[in-house]
Amino acid sequence: MLYHLTLFIVATLILLLFRQFSRWQIKQPNTEVVLSDYQANQFGIKHLIILTTITALVCGLFRTLYLINPMSWLCGLQYQMQFWLEKTSPEKPVLEKTSLGCSNGKCQKVFLGNGVPAMARHLTPNERDCIVQCLNQGATCKEIALRLGRHPSTIGREIVRNGTDGEYRAAAAQWRSERRRRERPLQRKMDDPEINQAVRSGLARQWSPEQIAGRLRREGAPTQVSPQTIYTWIKRDAHRKHWESFLRRRGKRPYRRKIAVCGCPIAGRPEIIEQRLRLGDFEGDTVLGPPRTGGLATLVDRKSRFTILAKIRSKDADHVHEKIKNRLRQLEAARRHSITFDRGTEFARCHRLEKHLGLELYFADPGCPYQRGTNENTNGLIRQFFPKGTDFRGISPNEAYQVENLLNNRPRACLDFQTPAEVFFEKTPPTGCD
């Protein structure tokens, strides 16, 4: 209705304009030829015919622009030009199975509206362009489907749904397809009441998203949901904190420590170190407080369990190296042979100890704390004095030294109830300690 009303108004304005122009031209005062009434009527009829023809052309153009998106209409002209150029070639166009957003073998996800990406099974602009070319060559839907690798009903449905007045244009069809997708209401799986209730019940029972999704799949639920969908729903839900409290990690990703790759791997350690046959083979690690509050660098002798603690203000590699070097310099050269560190970045500069103190450095494998079991056990003893969450900015070096003395003068069952200090500093240490 709006289209016809607009055409009527445009046609009326053009008629009135040309009629007024005709009258103005006939009634010119300086005109030498005086027209009779008959000639004037003939002059008006002639202009009326021209006017009617121009109006029809304008209305046809307006109808084309009204039904088709202007950009799609311009793109259609490009497709028509390509078709007339390729029509002169006797060879049929070579078709390639490409997907939307693919070029030079590199595919990108294209969003058509509502934040929903185009599915891989949807017809692409290249395929619609080929449909136009094949239709102009007189190919049937079955032949087109065979060349595109599609089902014949897909081609027939595409022509019917996106054609205009029995004519199929690629640009117009692509625009209609994208418009329908933009206007389609976005449906999320978690909006399904049954799925939503199943997820809520699973979380309330301390189930992980993986367990919930796997259980629904095993029970044959009509709508499946992935673990990532559940995590995304929790993140966007208004009660995010409540649902995260049911998760094992409270919605936090596990901390992954940065790894330093310098140094000889632990597999290269000689047998004398593996069997704990001499003093001076240490294992090193850190005991840290909350972020940016400092901590302790810990060294433990594998044979005697003698412990050295050095207070550090940060995990800076140069700072940690300097603190460890200063403490080890206080020992005799016969009681410092090697250190086995983990692969934390705080030990990235400790390779200098090989040059400064003549030590051999070894690094445990990533994620294998059991390879430094003596050090890990000692860190647990240190936590008795400095529990997790301790702010080491309030701990003085003297307090760390007091804890060091307590540990080194505590009888140990593995040493036949001798203290680590007695074993480490005696001239003939006992043998047979594991």
Buried (B, 14 or more C-beta within 10 A) or exposed (E): EEEEEEBEEBBEEBBEEBBEEBEEEBEEEEEEEEEEEEEBEEBBEEBBEEBBEEBEEBBEEBEEEEEBBEEBBEBBEEBBEBBEEBEEEEEEBEBEEBBBBBEEEEEEEBEBBEEEEBEEEBBBBBBBBBBBBBBBBEBEBEBBBEBBEBEBEBBBEBBEEBBEEEEBBBBBBBBBBBBEBEEEEEEEBBEBEEBBEBBBEBBEEEBBBEEBBEEBEEEEBEEEBEBEBBBBBBEEBEEEEEBBEBBEEEBEEEEEEEEBEEBBEBEEBEEEBEEBBBBBBBBBBBBBBEEEBBBBBBBBBBBBBBBBBBBBBBBBBEBBBBBBBEBBEEBEEEBBBBBBBBBBBBBBBBBBBBEEBEBBBBBBEEEEEEBBEBBBEBBEBBEEBBEEEBEBEEBEEEBBBEBBEEBBEBEBEBBEEBBBBBBBBEEEBEEEBE
